[in-house]
């Protein structure tokens, strides 16, 4: 079993507060494609962003993460059972889940071990869905500043696994009977402070701060503020959402 690559435990509170929400349409489409609505397992749940969305469609949702800090920061939800467990050992019974999901985390996994666990846990005809969201876009003037920050300043600090997100997970092995992915849009209306909070959760930013002993966010905030025009107004943020869907 590969060692757990923990890039986020130290920022669990920020991750819970500032990461974007997944579209409701995604959860509805996944539920409609499942053989039943009994159990969904959300693997590497983080603070439970996807698990809470699934809870509206499944009688039981188990949300697991290898990071105890992430689970501790998850807001309680009556329809979600949170547990600390690695991706390769959920603790769920054989053939028990209608759906297994992994949101923005599959690129960290020992994939052969996880796929074996997903096959064991899924009931016949059950679904596996993995997805990621790529670089955001706002409007051209702001996008240029964000791109310079993302690629120019932080480029050397991104973990190598980030390339899989940039590829929309299309380069990952996927040994399931693959289905056409659901087409859904992902977006939010955020203020500049919310956007900066999101940037503060980036693993590359954490690595940059540790390496240089400096925080680049104040300078970024000043540059963005100059192009934001009206700071009391939110702007529409969009993320490309890439989904891979397969049937057991």
Secondary structure as UniProt FT lines:
FT   HELIX           9..11
FT   HELIX           12..18
FT   HELIX           24..33
FT   STRAND          39..43
FT   TURN            46..48
FT   HELIX           49..54
FT   TURN            55..57
FT   STRAND          60..65
FT   HELIX           68..72
FT   TURN            78..79
FT   STRAND          80..84
FT   TURN            87..88
FT   TURN            94..95
FT   STRAND          97..103
FT   HELIX           106..108
FT   HELIX           111..121
FT   STRAND          122..137
FT   HELIX           140..147
FT   HELIX           148..153
FT   HELIX           155..157
FT   TURN            160..161
FT   HELIX           162..166
FT   TURN            167..171
FT   STRAND          177..179
FT   STRAND          186..190
FT   HELIX           192..199
FT   TURN            200..201
FT   HELIX           203..212
FT   HELIX           217..228
FT   TURN            231..232
FT   STRAND          235..247
//
